[in-house]
Amino acid sequence: MTTIFGIKNCDTMKKAFVWLDQHGVSYRFHDYKKEGIDQDTLARWVDALGWERVLNRAGTTFRKLSEEDKAGLDAAKAIALMQREPSMIKRPILDPDKGPLTAGFSPDLYESLFGVK
């Protein structure tokens, strides 16, 4: 089954949920604000997508970090930051049962993943 990772109250997540529901795609939602996210999962995402794609540097949580926390970012530091503050993870992360792991939402992306319009 496809798993969608994110935060329930995020506007982009809401758009993804609506799209999945309207297209009859079964999924399991993992709210990493409530359920947390483990280091192994983050490392797998970073390996597949790159830490630059998984870490949401445009969000408020990242922008509020100290300059020390932002300095010298690499995969290991990004994983540690995202585990400490899951709000810094790009949303949604979609892990389909078939197909590639993706970060972010667009109708075109989901149409290509699930073969529906």
C-alpha positions in Angstrom: 0.0 0.0 0.0 1.1 3.5 -0.7 2.2 5.5 2.3 2.0 9.3 2.4 4.2 11.1 4.9 3.6 14.6 6.2 1.7 16.8 8.6 -2.1 16.7 8.6 -2.8 20.5 8.6 -0.4 21.3 5.8 -2.2 22.9 2.7 -0.1 20.8 0.3 -0.9 17.7 2.2 -4.6 18.5 1.9 -4.3 18.9 -1.8 -2.6 15.5 -2.1 -5.2 13.8 0.1 -8.0 15.2 -2.1 -6.3 14.0 -5.2 -5.7 10.5 -3.9 -9.3 10.3 -2.6 -10.8 11.5 -5.8 -8.7 9.0 -7.9 -9.5 6.1 -5.6 -5.9 5.5 -4.6 -5.6 3.6 -1.3 -3.0 5.0 1.1 -1.8 5.0 4.7 -1.0 8.4 6.2 2.0 8.7 8.5 1.9 12.0 10.4 5.5 12.5 11.5 4.5 15.2 13.9 2.5 12.6 15.9 4.3 9.4 15.0 7.8 10.7 14.6 10.2 9.6 11.9 13.2 7.4 12.4 16.7 8.0 11.2 16.7 5.0 8.9 13.7 6.2 7.0 15.2 9.7 6.6 18.4 8.2 5.4 16.6 6.1 2.8 14.8 9.2 1.6 18.0 11.2 1.4 19.7 8.3 -0.5 16.8 8.2 -3.0 16.1 11.9 -3.4 19.1 13.8 -2.0 19.0 15.8 1.2 18.5 19.0 -0.8 15.1 17.7 -2.0 14.0 16.2 1.3 14.9 19.2 3.5 12.4 22.0 3.2 14.6 25.1 3.5 11.7 27.4 2.4 9.7 26.7 5.6 9.4 28.8 8.7 11.0 26.1 10.9 14.2 26.1 8.8 14.4 29.9 8.5 14.2 30.2 12.3 17.3 28.0 12.8 20.5 29.5 14.1 23.2 30.3 11.6 25.2 27.6 13.3 22.6 25.0 12.5 22.3 26.2 8.9 26.1 26.2 8.4 27.9 23.3 6.8 24.8 21.4 5.8 25.3 17.9 4.4 23.3 14.7 4.4 24.1 13.7 8.0 23.4 17.1 9.4 20.2 17.5 7.4 18.9 14.1 8.6 19.6 15.1 12.2 17.8 18.4 11.8 14.8 16.7 10.2 14.6 14.1 12.9 14.7 16.8 15.5 12.2 19.0 13.7 10.0 17.0 11.3 8.4 20.2 10.1 11.6 20.7 8.0 10.8 17.6 5.9 9.4 18.4 2.4 5.7 17.5 2.2 4.3 15.2 1.2 6.8 12.3 0.8 5.0 9.6 -1.1 6.2 6.1 -0.9 4.1 4.1 -3.4 3.9 0.3 -3.3 5.0 0.5 -7.0 7.1 3.3 -8.4 9.6 5.8 -7.1 9.7 7.7 -3.9 8.6 11.3 -4.4 8.7 14.6 -2.5 6.2 17.3 -3.0 2.8 17.3 -4.8 1.5 18.1 -8.2 -1.4 16.6 -10.0 0.8 15.8 -13.0 3.3 14.0 -10.9 0.6 11.9 -9.2 -1.1 11.2 -12.6 2.2 9.8 -13.9 2.8 7.7 -10.8 -0.7 6.2 -10.6 -1.5 6.2 -14.3 -4.8 8.1 -13.9 -6.2 11.5 -14.9 
